[in-house]
């Protein structure tokens, strides 16, 4: 019994046209496509960046919500940044199982930071980012110390780490991410 040889596949012109249009669309709409993929991806990263808090009570200052909020403020606008920051903080609190008073304080601090830094939106992205990051951390640390009665010396390290991390992200990634 002789096995039938599979017939050689013929090249279908429809596939070539489909691939060509796909590549053309990618080239023409690369910025838009990148933005469409980047916005939800950064939101997800920001929301899960504090997942480690689920396993420890110590805050080590590593989170991406501030950087993502800054990116949104510069690339889309402050209103979108405000809404996204509130949603990221709430999502992060649910993911890390820590929905409590500091969550509300964080939302208030993001709101105040976005409002206070509105006049600075026209300066360079790096300068705006530095003002945004430092102001947010000063507001948050002050609120934690004065409202929540946190010990300042115990919590200052996480704020220093957060400022350092965000300054690193600003200097290395912010300009390349802004369309």
C-alpha positions in Angstrom: 0.0 0.0 0.0 1.5 3.2 -1.1 1.1 6.3 1.0 -0.1 9.4 -0.7 2.3 12.3 -0.8 0.7 15.4 0.6 0.1 18.0 -2.1 2.4 20.9 -2.0 0.7 23.9 -0.6 0.3 26.7 -3.0 0.8 30.3 -2.0 -2.4 32.1 -1.5 -2.4 35.7 -2.6 -5.0 36.6 0.0 -2.5 35.9 2.8 0.1 38.1 1.3 -2.4 41.0 0.9 -3.6 40.5 4.5 0.0 40.5 5.8 0.9 43.6 3.7 -2.1 45.5 5.0 -1.3 44.5 8.5 2.3 45.7 8.2 1.1 48.9 6.5 -1.4 49.6 9.3 1.2 48.9 11.9 3.6 51.3 10.3 1.0 54.0 9.8 -0.6 53.7 13.2 2.4 52.7 15.2 2.1 55.6 17.7 -1.7 55.0 18.1 -1.3 51.3 18.4 1.5 51.7 20.9 -0.7 54.1 22.9 -3.6 51.7 22.8 -1.5 48.9 24.2 0.6 51.0 26.6 -2.2 52.7 28.4 -3.9 49.5 29.8 -0.6 47.7 30.2 0.7 50.5 32.5 -2.6 50.6 34.4 -2.3 46.8 35.1 1.3 47.2 36.1 0.5 50.1 38.4 -2.4 48.2 40.0 -0.4 45.1 40.8 2.8 46.8 41.7 1.9 46.7 45.4 1.0 43.1 45.4 3.9 42.4 47.8 1.9 44.2 50.5 -0.4 41.2 50.7 2.4 39.2 52.3 4.1 41.8 54.5 2.9 44.8 56.5 6.1 46.7 55.8 5.9 49.2 52.9 9.2 49.3 51.1 8.2 52.2 48.7 8.2 50.2 45.5 5.1 51.0 43.4 4.4 52.1 39.9 1.1 54.0 40.5 2.9 57.3 40.8 4.9 56.9 37.7 1.9 55.7 35.7 -0.2 58.6 37.0 2.6 61.0 35.9 2.8 59.4 32.5 -1.0 59.7 32.1 -1.0 63.4 33.2 1.6 64.2 30.6 0.4 62.1 27.7 -3.4 62.1 28.0 -4.3 64.8 30.5 -4.7 65.5 34.2 -8.4 64.4 34.4 -7.6 61.0 32.9 -4.6 60.8 35.3 -6.8 61.6 38.3 -9.4 59.0 37.4 -6.8 56.4 36.6 -4.8 57.0 39.8 -8.0 56.6 41.9 -8.8 53.3 40.1 -5.2 52.1 40.4 -5.0 52.8 44.1 -8.4 51.1 44.7 -7.4 48.1 42.6 -4.0 47.8 44.2 -5.7 47.9 47.7 -8.1 45.1 46.7 -5.3 43.1 45.1 -3.0 43.5 48.1 -6.0 43.0 50.5 -5.3 46.3 52.2 -8.3 48.5 51.6 -8.1 50.8 54.6 -7.7 54.5 55.7 -4.2 54.9 54.1 -5.9 54.0 50.8 -8.2 57.0 51.1 -5.2 59.2 52.1 -3.4 58.0 49.0 -6.3 58.9 46.8 -6.5 62.4 48.4 -2.8 62.9 47.9 -2.9 62.0 44.2 -5.9 64.3 43.7 -4.1 67.2 45.5 -0.8 66.5 43.6 -2.6 66.6 40.2 -4.4 69.8 41.1 -1.4 71.6 42.5 0.9 70.6 39.6 -1.6 71.8 36.9 0.3 75.1 36.3 3.5 73.2 35.8 2.2 71.0 32.9 3.8 73.3 30.3 7.4 72.9 31.6 9.6 70.0 30.5 8.4 66.5 31.3 11.4 65.7 33.4 11.0 68.9 35.6 7.3 68.3 35.9 7.9 64.7 36.8 10.4 65.7 39.6 7.9 68.2 41.0 5.1 65.7 40.8 7.0 62.9 42.5 8.5 65.0 45.3 5.2 66.8 46.0 3.2 63.6 46.1 5.7 61.9 48.5 5.8 65.0 50.8 2.0 65.1 50.9 1.7 61.4 51.5 4.4 61.3 54.2 3.0 64.3 55.9 -0.5 62.8 55.9 0.8 59.5 57.3 2.7 61.3 60.0 0.1 63.9 61.0 -3.2 62.1 60.3 -2.3 58.4 60.9 0.4 59.1 63.5 3.0 57.0 61.8 6.5 57.2 63.2 8.4 59.5 60.9 11.7 57.8 61.2 10.2 54.4 60.4 8.4 55.5 57.3 10.9 57.9 55.8 12.9 55.1 54.2 10.0 53.9 52.0 9.5 57.4 50.8 13.1 57.8 49.9 13.0 54.5 48.0 9.8 55.6 46.2 11.3 59.0 45.2 14.5 57.3 44.0 12.6 54.6 42.0 10.4 57.2 40.4 13.3 59.5 39.6 15.0 56.6 38.0 11.9 55.8 35.9 11.5 59.4 34.9 15.1 59.8 33.8 15.2 56.5 31.9 11.7 55.9 30.5 9.4 58.9 30.7 10.5 60.8 27.6 10.6 57.6 25.5 7.0 56.7 26.6 5.4 60.0 25.9 4.0 60.1 22.4 
